[in-house]
Amino acid sequence: MLGSRASMFPSFQPLPVIRKPHPFDHSEWLFELKYDGFRALVYLDRGVCRLVSRNGHPFASFEELASSIARLADVTTAVFDGEIVCVDAKGRPRFNDLLFRRRDPVFFVFDLLYLNGKDLCYDQLADRKAALRQVFNSRTTMNPYSFFASLPSESQRGPQDRETAQQLPRESRSAT
């Protein structure tokens, strides 16, 4: 665990999910895939990783995933927002496999909220996503996380694609 260092991180609260009555496409919004998994924050501190639920409870049963993330992130301290997911051979999320631990989980990283002592929540979302890429680019491509920056426009997405949307620029302190 992170011990007394956990208090050095700012507090992050996920934004509530808001349903829209109809799909839309707008240049001031960024669209991301919706995965069937457990939403989590990753707290990294000097090689130690802690996965925490949106309610603030630790995910103790994902120790192997936490260890892998800690080895692959090229940072001293960081907080990532993302989702713990199990995927099948075609890359499709399988929630029951996650729930019953039938497959090894992966972590889909959506956002970088804190990096090496700096709260990034007031930075532009595009800048945070660029910084997120840099955090993992120096490491091997065989890793237990995935990064997804944005989706094509609505006309290029299929009706089966579920997604979340985030308005740009993001100026709140809350995690997505």
C-alpha positions in Angstrom: 0.0 0.0 0.0 1.0 3.6 -0.3 1.0 4.2 3.4 1.3 7.8 4.5 2.2 9.0 1.0 -1.5 8.4 -0.1 -2.4 11.7 1.5 0.0 13.6 -0.7 -2.3 13.0 -3.7 -5.2 15.3 -4.3 -8.7 13.9 -3.9 -10.4 12.8 -7.2 -14.1 12.1 -7.6 -15.5 10.6 -10.8 -18.0 12.8 -12.7 -21.5 11.3 -12.6 -22.7 9.6 -15.8 -25.3 11.6 -17.7 -27.5 10.2 -20.3 -28.3 12.1 -23.5 -31.6 11.3 -25.3 -29.9 11.1 -28.7 -26.4 10.5 -30.1 -24.6 13.6 -31.2 -21.3 14.6 -32.8 -19.6 17.9 -32.0 -16.1 19.2 -32.4 -16.0 20.5 -28.8 -16.6 16.9 -27.4 -14.2 14.0 -27.2 -15.8 10.5 -27.5 -14.3 7.4 -25.8 -15.4 3.8 -25.9 -17.5 2.5 -23.0 -16.1 -0.7 -21.6 -17.9 -3.2 -19.4 -15.5 -3.3 -16.5 -14.7 -1.7 -13.1 -13.9 2.0 -13.2 -10.7 2.6 -11.3 -8.1 5.2 -10.4 -4.5 4.0 -10.4 -2.3 5.7 -7.7 1.4 5.2 -8.4 4.0 6.2 -5.9 7.7 5.2 -6.4 7.0 1.8 -8.0 4.0 0.9 -5.9 0.6 0.8 -7.5 -2.8 0.9 -5.9 -6.1 0.4 -7.8 -9.1 2.2 -6.2 -12.8 2.0 -7.1 -14.9 5.1 -7.8 -16.2 4.8 -4.2 -12.6 4.9 -2.8 -12.3 1.2 -2.0 -9.1 -0.6 -2.9 -9.2 -3.4 -5.5 -7.1 -5.8 -3.5 -7.8 -8.8 -5.8 -5.9 -7.2 -8.8 -2.4 -7.3 -7.2 -0.8 -8.8 -10.3 -2.3 -6.1 -12.6 -1.2 -3.4 -10.2 2.4 -4.8 -10.1 2.5 -4.9 -13.9 1.2 -1.3 -14.2 3.8 -0.2 -11.7 6.6 -1.8 -13.7 5.5 -0.2 -17.0 4.7 3.4 -16.0 7.8 5.6 -16.3 6.9 8.0 -13.5 7.7 8.7 -9.9 4.1 9.6 -8.8 0.9 9.6 -10.9 -2.8 9.1 -10.8 -4.5 7.5 -13.9 -8.3 7.3 -14.6 -9.4 4.2 -16.4 -11.2 0.9 -16.3 -10.3 -2.7 -15.4 -11.6 -5.0 -18.1 -11.3 -8.6 -19.3 -11.3 -9.0 -23.1 -11.8 -12.0 -25.3 -9.5 -13.0 -28.2 -11.2 -10.4 -30.4 -10.6 -7.6 -27.9 -14.3 -7.4 -26.8 -15.0 -6.7 -23.1 -16.4 -9.7 -21.2 -17.8 -8.5 -17.8 -18.6 -11.9 -16.5 -15.0 -13.0 -17.1 -13.9 -10.0 -15.0 -16.5 -10.6 -12.3 -15.6 -14.3 -11.9 -11.9 -13.8 -12.7 -11.9 -16.1 -15.7 -9.3 -14.1 -17.6 -6.4 -11.9 -16.8 -7.6 -8.3 -16.6 -6.2 -5.3 -18.5 -6.4 -1.6 -17.6 -7.7 0.8 -20.2 -6.2 4.2 -19.3 -8.5 7.2 -20.2 -6.8 10.1 -18.4 -3.7 11.3 -16.5 -4.9 13.3 -13.5 -1.6 13.8 -11.6 2.0 13.5 -12.6 5.2 13.7 -10.5 3.8 16.2 -8.0 1.6 18.2 -10.4 -2.2 18.2 -10.4 -3.1 18.1 -14.1 -6.9 18.4 -13.8 -6.8 22.1 -14.8 -4.8 21.3 -18.0 -6.4 20.8 -21.3 -7.6 17.2 -21.9 -5.6 16.9 -25.1 -2.5 17.9 -23.2 -3.2 15.3 -20.5 -3.7 12.6 -23.2 -0.4 13.6 -24.9 1.4 13.3 -21.5 -0.3 10.0 -20.9 1.2 8.6 -24.1 4.7 9.8 -23.1 4.4 8.0 -19.7 4.1 4.6 -21.4 6.0 5.2 -24.7 9.4 4.5 -23.1 8.4 1.0 -22.0 7.7 -2.2 -23.9 4.6 -2.6 -26.1 3.7 -5.9 -24.3 1.9 -4.5 -21.3 -1.3 -4.9 -19.3 -2.8 -1.5 -20.1 -4.3 0.1 -23.2 -4.6 3.7 -24.2 -7.3 5.2 -26.3 -7.2 8.9 -27.2 -10.4 9.4 -29.2 -12.9 7.9 -31.6 -13.7 8.8 -35.2 -16.8 10.9 -35.9 -20.3 9.6 -35.3 -20.7 8.8 -39.0 -17.7 6.4 -38.8 -18.9 4.6 -35.7 -21.2 1.6 -35.8 -24.6 1.5 -33.9 -23.2 -1.2 -31.6 -20.5 1.1 -30.2 -21.2 2.5 -26.8 -19.3 5.5 -25.7 -18.8 8.2 -23.2 -18.4 11.8 -24.1 -16.4 14.5 -22.5 -16.6 18.2 -23.4 -13.5 20.1 -24.3 -11.8 21.9 -22.5 -12.3 20.2 -19.2 -11.8 22.6 -16.4 -13.3 20.7 -13.4 -11.1 19.0 -10.8 -13.2 15.8 -11.1 -12.1 12.6 -12.8 -14.2 11.4 -15.7 
